[in-house]
């Protein structure tokens, strides 16, 4: 199996497990947000996923910008799995409060334990880590564009969710959490 086929297998496995969990393990929302911004982040995420896939580069004969070698591909494959594991840890920790859309669930509250004490959006952080490792292994301009689309889509969705949570949750609860925990990139605190 070629290294990039392994990345495709990882992404397909992650996506399939995520979809199955979404069908089997969810609670009904009390409020779901719709509108143009929802479609914007969805289009960016789908576009990023398509561009990050191997077949557009293969079909369009896009050359590689660099080569990572077999050892590099193995390391990047492991980092892809670490990103997926981090996203799954967050999803399991969130439990029935998880939703693929911006929604309010019964008993909605600020979750600030587990991976949510490291970053406010650990699912997105894990997916972006996996996408970055895949992008480096793929090493094409179209792959870099796909990663940029994913970053933009998840950043827009995260900002949209944060505004929604700020409105929906008790006064100041999300603001205090937001002031304490970084959004997507874990930044060590040097305070003593």
Residue frames relative to the residue before (quaternion, step in Angstrom):
aa qw qx qy qz dx dy dz
X 1.0000 0.0000 0.0000 0.0000 0.00 0.00 0.00
X 0.4239 -0.6935 0.5239 0.2549 3.57 -0.90 0.96
X 0.6345 -0.5667 0.3579 0.3850 3.62 -1.08 0.68
X 0.6907 0.4787 -0.3074 0.4464 3.63 0.87 -0.82
X 0.5749 0.5478 -0.3825 0.4724 3.59 1.19 -0.41
X 0.6102 0.5465 -0.3412 0.4611 3.58 1.10 -0.68
X 0.6362 0.5129 -0.3234 0.4770 3.60 0.99 -0.82
X 0.6420 0.5151 -0.3223 0.4676 3.60 0.95 -0.86
X 0.6399 0.5203 -0.3182 0.4676 3.59 1.00 -0.82
X 0.6369 0.5226 -0.3209 0.4672 3.60 0.97 -0.83
X 0.6819 0.4843 -0.2896 0.4654 3.58 0.88 -0.97
X 0.6503 0.5041 -0.3239 0.4670 3.61 0.95 -0.79
X 0.6476 0.5152 -0.3123 0.4666 3.58 0.99 -0.83
X 0.6488 0.5085 -0.3122 0.4721 3.56 0.97 -0.87
X 0.6796 0.4950 -0.2956 0.4536 3.59 0.82 -0.99
X 0.6655 0.5018 -0.3103 0.4572 3.60 0.89 -0.90
X 0.6737 0.4826 -0.3062 0.4684 3.60 0.87 -0.88
X 0.6321 0.5394 -0.3216 0.4540 3.60 1.06 -0.77
X 0.6683 0.4940 -0.2931 0.4727 3.58 0.96 -0.91
X 0.6506 0.5077 -0.3203 0.4651 3.60 0.89 -0.89
X 0.6557 0.5000 -0.3120 0.4719 3.60 0.93 -0.86
X 0.6398 0.5392 -0.3225 0.4426 3.58 1.04 -0.75
X 0.6664 0.4804 -0.2923 0.4896 3.56 1.12 -0.66
X 0.7654 0.4098 -0.2029 0.4528 3.58 0.86 -0.97
X 0.8077 0.2586 -0.0721 0.5250 3.55 1.04 -0.76
X 0.4634 0.6471 -0.4827 0.3654 3.55 0.11 1.29
X 0.2672 -0.7094 0.6158 0.2148 3.52 -1.31 0.27
X 0.5787 -0.6085 0.4228 0.3407 3.53 -1.18 0.59
X 0.4048 -0.7180 0.5048 0.2564 3.61 -0.86 0.89
X 0.3973 -0.6857 0.5495 0.2645 3.55 -1.24 0.48
X 0.7900 0.0404 -0.0150 0.6116 3.59 1.24 -0.43
X 0.0665 -0.7863 0.6140 0.0137 3.58 -0.88 0.98
X 0.3477 -0.7429 0.5421 0.1827 3.55 -0.94 0.96
X 0.0334 -0.7711 0.6357 0.0123 3.57 -1.05 0.83
X 0.3813 0.7323 -0.5206 0.2175 3.56 -1.26 0.10
X 0.7583 -0.4141 0.2637 0.4289 3.56 -1.32 0.08
X 0.6440 0.5217 -0.3454 0.4402 3.61 0.98 -0.74
X 0.5879 0.5573 -0.3673 0.4570 3.58 1.11 -0.64
X 0.6841 0.4707 -0.2887 0.4766 3.58 0.88 -0.90
X 0.6049 0.5607 -0.3600 0.4361 3.59 1.05 -0.68
X 0.7188 0.4210 -0.2877 0.4726 3.61 0.70 -0.94
X 0.6163 0.5424 -0.3574 0.4453 3.61 1.06 -0.62
X 0.6499 0.5054 -0.3168 0.4710 3.60 0.94 -0.86
X 0.6512 0.5111 -0.3144 0.4647 3.60 0.95 -0.85
X 0.6749 0.4957 -0.3014 0.4559 3.60 0.93 -0.85
X 0.6614 0.4782 -0.3120 0.4863 3.59 0.93 -0.83
X 0.6507 0.5144 -0.3145 0.4617 3.59 0.93 -0.88
X 0.6517 0.5126 -0.3122 0.4637 3.57 0.97 -0.82
X 0.6511 0.5190 -0.3115 0.4579 3.55 0.98 -0.83
X 0.6498 0.5068 -0.3137 0.4718 3.57 0.98 -0.83
X 0.7025 0.4709 -0.2797 0.4543 3.60 0.83 -0.96
X 0.6520 0.5112 -0.3168 0.4618 3.59 1.10 -0.65
X 0.5377 0.6187 -0.3927 0.4170 3.55 1.24 -0.42
X 0.5772 -0.6274 0.4091 0.3255 3.58 -1.14 0.57
X 0.6432 0.5934 -0.3529 0.3313 3.61 0.90 -0.80
X 0.6186 0.5223 -0.4106 0.4195 3.73 0.86 -0.51
X 0.6520 0.5031 -0.3191 0.4690 3.59 0.99 -0.80
X 0.6527 0.5167 -0.3074 0.4611 3.55 1.00 -0.86
X 0.7050 0.4707 -0.2724 0.4553 3.59 0.82 -1.01
X 0.7387 0.3963 -0.2203 0.4987 3.59 1.03 -0.76
X 0.3858 -0.7489 0.4546 0.2892 3.60 1.33 0.05
X 0.2100 0.7817 -0.5483 0.2104 3.58 0.91 0.97
X 0.3513 -0.7598 0.5016 0.2183 3.62 -0.65 1.03
X 0.5415 -0.5933 0.4903 0.3384 3.52 -1.29 0.46
X 0.4060 -0.7043 0.5317 0.2373 3.54 -1.13 0.74
X 0.7753 -0.0132 0.0180 0.6312 3.59 1.23 -0.51
X 0.3060 -0.7194 0.5873 0.2094 3.56 -1.32 0.18
X 0.2892 -0.7811 0.5320 0.1525 3.57 -0.87 0.94
X 0.4203 -0.7069 0.4699 0.3205 3.59 1.20 -0.30
X 0.6803 -0.5053 0.3417 0.4062 3.57 -1.29 0.26
X 0.6509 0.4978 -0.3247 0.4724 3.61 0.93 -0.82
X 0.6452 0.5126 -0.3150 0.4709 3.59 0.97 -0.82
X 0.6452 0.5119 -0.3177 0.4698 3.59 0.99 -0.82
X 0.6351 0.5260 -0.3288 0.4602 3.59 1.01 -0.78
X 0.6542 0.5034 -0.3052 0.4749 3.58 0.95 -0.89
X 0.6796 0.4841 -0.2874 0.4703 3.58 0.91 -0.90
X 0.6055 0.5316 -0.3546 0.4743 3.61 1.10 -0.62
X 0.6444 0.5046 -0.3195 0.4775 3.59 0.99 -0.80
X 0.6560 0.5010 -0.3129 0.4698 3.60 0.98 -0.81
X 0.5921 0.5485 -0.3598 0.4682 3.58 1.11 -0.63
X 0.6763 0.4849 -0.2881 0.4738 3.58 0.93 -0.89
X 0.6099 0.5346 -0.3493 0.4694 3.60 1.08 -0.67
X 0.6337 0.5229 -0.3245 0.4688 3.59 0.99 -0.80
X 0.6656 0.4896 -0.3003 0.4765 3.59 0.93 -0.88
X 0.6359 0.5279 -0.3283 0.4574 3.59 1.01 -0.79
X 0.6413 0.5161 -0.3236 0.4666 3.59 1.00 -0.81
X 0.6472 0.5100 -0.3125 0.4726 3.60 0.99 -0.85
X 0.6713 0.4872 -0.3017 0.4701 3.60 0.94 -0.85
X 0.5924 0.5514 -0.3658 0.4596 3.61 1.03 -0.71
X 0.6709 0.4954 -0.2917 0.4683 3.57 0.92 -0.93
X 0.6672 0.5027 -0.3142 0.4511 3.59 0.89 -0.86
X 0.6564 0.4914 -0.3102 0.4811 3.58 0.93 -0.82
X 0.6538 0.5184 -0.3080 0.4572 3.57 0.97 -0.85
X 0.6636 0.5042 -0.2935 0.4682 3.58 1.04 -0.76
X 0.2188 -0.8261 0.4939 0.1604 3.56 1.17 -0.61
X 0.8413 -0.1832 0.1370 0.4898 3.56 -1.02 -0.83
X 0.5402 0.6049 -0.4160 0.4115 3.62 1.22 -0.03
X 0.5259 0.6413 -0.4175 0.3714 3.61 1.23 -0.29
X 0.0983 0.7489 -0.6541 0.0397 3.51 -1.25 0.65
X 0.4801 -0.6629 0.4926 0.2956 3.56 -1.10 0.63
X 0.7046 0.3805 -0.2324 0.5520 3.56 1.28 -0.37
X 0.5558 -0.5521 0.4785 0.3967 3.55 -1.30 0.16
X 0.1811 0.7981 -0.5391 0.1991 3.56 -0.29 1.32
X 0.3198 -0.6615 0.6257 0.2621 3.48 -1.39 0.17
X 0.1944 -0.7799 0.5893 0.0817 3.54 -0.93 0.98
X 0.6111 -0.4940 0.4294 0.4451 3.56 -1.22 0.25
X 0.8280 0.1586 -0.1537 0.5154 3.60 -1.02 0.79
X 0.2227 0.7917 -0.5371 0.1873 3.59 1.11 0.60
X 0.1042 0.7793 -0.6064 0.1189 3.55 -0.97 0.91
X 0.5776 -0.5420 0.4594 0.4018 3.55 -1.28 0.17
X 0.1676 -0.7485 0.6352 0.0907 3.56 -0.82 1.05
X 0.0596 0.8285 -0.5494 0.0907 3.58 -0.51 1.17
X 0.5539 0.5630 -0.4060 0.4598 3.55 1.15 0.69
X 0.7453 0.3615 -0.2796 0.4854 3.58 -1.28 0.13
X 0.8217 -0.1666 0.1217 0.5313 3.62 -0.90 -0.83
X 0.5989 0.5845 -0.3508 0.4204 3.58 1.24 -0.40
X 0.5925 0.5084 -0.3962 0.4832 3.61 1.22 0.08
X 0.6265 0.5270 -0.3250 0.4734 3.59 1.30 -0.25
X 0.7670 -0.0792 0.0857 0.6309 3.58 0.95 -0.98
X 0.5655 -0.6263 0.4245 0.3282 3.58 -1.18 0.58
X 0.7815 0.2119 -0.1060 0.5772 3.59 1.16 -0.55
X 0.0240 -0.8598 0.5098 0.0166 3.62 0.59 1.11
X 0.5684 0.5648 -0.4083 0.4373 3.62 1.09 -0.46
X 0.6774 0.4769 -0.2910 0.4785 3.58 0.90 -0.90
X 0.6173 0.5446 -0.3412 0.4539 3.57 1.03 -0.77
X 0.6709 0.5003 -0.2942 0.4615 3.58 0.91 -0.91
X 0.6593 0.4966 -0.3050 0.4751 3.57 0.95 -0.88
X 0.6704 0.4888 -0.3051 0.4675 3.60 0.94 -0.83
X 0.6127 0.5300 -0.3530 0.4681 3.61 1.05 -0.66
X 0.6575 0.4948 -0.3010 0.4819 3.58 0.96 -0.89
X 0.6654 0.5029 -0.3008 0.4624 3.59 0.97 -0.84
X 0.6334 0.5219 -0.3367 0.4615 3.60 1.02 -0.74
X 0.6527 0.4986 -0.3178 0.4736 3.60 0.92 -0.86
X 0.6510 0.5069 -0.3098 0.4726 3.59 0.98 -0.82
X 0.6408 0.5311 -0.3167 0.4550 3.59 0.98 -0.84
X 0.6538 0.5012 -0.3124 0.4731 3.57 0.94 -0.86
X 0.6657 0.4885 -0.3055 0.4742 3.60 0.97 -0.80
X 0.6603 0.5129 -0.3079 0.4541 3.58 0.96 -0.83
X 0.0848 -0.8810 0.4612 0.0634 3.54 1.11 -0.83
X 0.5413 0.5756 -0.4452 0.4213 3.59 0.89 0.91
X 0.6222 -0.5415 0.4112 0.3880 3.54 -1.24 0.45
X 0.6470 0.5150 -0.3238 0.4596 3.59 1.01 -0.76
X 0.6235 0.5237 -0.3304 0.4773 3.60 1.12 -0.62
X 0.6322 0.5165 -0.3229 0.4789 3.58 1.03 -0.79
X 0.6329 0.5154 -0.3253 0.4776 3.59 1.03 -0.79
X 0.6338 0.5306 -0.3251 0.4594 3.59 1.00 -0.80
X 0.6454 0.5042 -0.3164 0.4786 3.58 0.98 -0.85
X 0.6429 0.5210 -0.3242 0.4584 3.60 0.96 -0.84
X 0.6295 0.5194 -0.3298 0.4745 3.60 1.01 -0.75
X 0.6578 0.5073 -0.3124 0.4608 3.59 0.94 -0.87
X 0.6340 0.5198 -0.3280 0.4693 3.58 0.96 -0.86
X 0.6738 0.4916 -0.2985 0.4639 3.59 0.84 -0.97
X 0.6763 0.5055 -0.2989 0.4448 3.60 0.85 -0.92
X 0.7050 0.4453 -0.2751 0.4785 3.58 0.86 -0.90
X 0.6139 0.5307 -0.3556 0.4637 3.59 1.06 -0.63
X 0.6499 0.5027 -0.3173 0.4736 3.61 0.93 -0.88
X 0.6672 0.4945 -0.3080 0.4642 3.58 0.89 -0.90
X 0.6457 0.5216 -0.3237 0.4541 3.61 0.93 -0.85
X 0.6680 0.4883 -0.3037 0.4724 3.60 0.90 -0.87
X 0.6286 0.5299 -0.3209 0.4702 3.57 1.04 -0.79
X 0.6517 0.5103 -0.3029 0.4724 3.60 0.94 -0.92
X 0.6636 0.5204 -0.3147 0.4356 3.56 0.91 -0.89
X 0.6398 0.5064 -0.3252 0.4779 3.59 0.98 -0.75
X 0.6463 0.5211 -0.3029 0.4679 3.55 1.01 -0.87
X 0.6820 0.4808 -0.2915 0.4678 3.60 0.87 -0.93
X 0.6034 0.5579 -0.3503 0.4495 3.57 1.05 -0.74
X 0.6806 0.4786 -0.2742 0.4822 3.59 1.03 -0.83
X 0.7634 0.4596 -0.2030 0.4060 3.54 0.84 -1.06
X 0.7228 0.4359 -0.2544 0.4720 3.59 1.02 -0.71
X 0.7219 -0.4496 0.2956 0.4351 3.54 -1.27 0.34
X 0.6595 -0.5529 0.3489 0.3710 3.53 -1.11 0.81
X 0.8594 0.1496 -0.1391 0.4686 3.52 -0.83 1.04
X 0.5168 0.6634 -0.4300 0.3286 3.64 1.13 -0.36
X 0.7236 0.4095 -0.2527 0.4949 3.57 0.81 -0.97
X 0.6057 0.5636 -0.3563 0.4342 3.60 1.05 -0.69
X 0.6545 0.5012 -0.3121 0.4723 3.60 0.97 -0.81
X 0.6421 0.5136 -0.3090 0.4780 3.57 0.99 -0.85
X 0.6597 0.5242 -0.2899 0.4539 3.56 0.96 -0.95
X 0.6591 0.5068 -0.3058 0.4639 3.59 1.03 -0.74
X 0.7171 0.4751 -0.2356 0.4522 3.57 1.13 -0.67
X 0.7981 0.2743 -0.0973 0.5276 3.60 0.99 -0.87
X 0.4536 -0.6940 0.4799 0.2869 3.63 -0.85 0.91
X 0.6220 -0.6006 0.3717 0.3380 3.56 -1.20 0.63
X 0.8534 0.0099 0.0523 0.5186 3.62 0.50 -1.15
X 0.7627 0.3247 -0.1716 0.5323 3.58 1.01 -0.74
X 0.3714 -0.7347 0.5132 0.2429 3.62 -0.58 1.07
X 0.0779 -0.7926 0.6048 -0.0033 3.53 -0.68 1.14
X 0.3912 -0.7326 0.4922 0.2608 3.60 -0.57 1.05
X 0.3753 -0.7057 0.5567 0.2263 3.51 -1.10 0.76
X 0.2295 -0.7933 0.5534 0.1088 3.56 -0.77 1.04
X 0.4333 0.6910 -0.4629 0.3471 3.55 1.32 0.16
X 0.2414 -0.7739 0.5658 0.1505 3.54 -1.07 0.68
